[in-house]
Amino acid sequence: MATHLHRLTTAAIALLALTGCQPSPPSGPTIAVMPGPHKTLTQFQSDDYTCRGFAQAQSNRAPETGLNSPVGTAAATTVAGTAAGALLGAAAGNAGMGAAIGAGAGLLGGSAWGARKSNQEQMSLQQSYNIAYAQCMKTKGNVIP
């Protein structure tokens, strides 16, 4: 009973950790912009505020769901790893041990792939945000070095 509870707790913690794989929206630009000629600091700050909102709206994407999401991928690879491990373990005489090893390998592989995909999506969101922000600031007469 205690072993079953331990496995369940471990699986729950692993899946909760994977929820951190979802990319978060950019918190701001990662590019430098300077005030345009003859712009006051107040005008520049107003432009910055407006353009941050514009960039956020332009780079807003719906998060991936299901098997395309990092969590879905890890869950699917865990299930597939469990099945494959149980089959191989049954052939060797211990299906339970094979299933446990397969589940661990599937979770580890799926988590690594999900984290990589999440990182790529985060970079793509930031790039879209920066482009929209730069376009907005440029059209308002500011300088992008």
Secondary structure, DSSP 4 states (H G I P E B T S, - for coil): -HHHHHHHHHHHHHHHHHGGGSPPPPSS--S--BPPTT--HHHHHHHHHHHHHHHHHHT--PPP-GGGSHHHHHHHHHHHHHHHHHHHHHHHT-HHHHHHHHHHHHHHHHHHHHHHHHHHHHHHHHHHHHHHHHHHHHHTT-B--
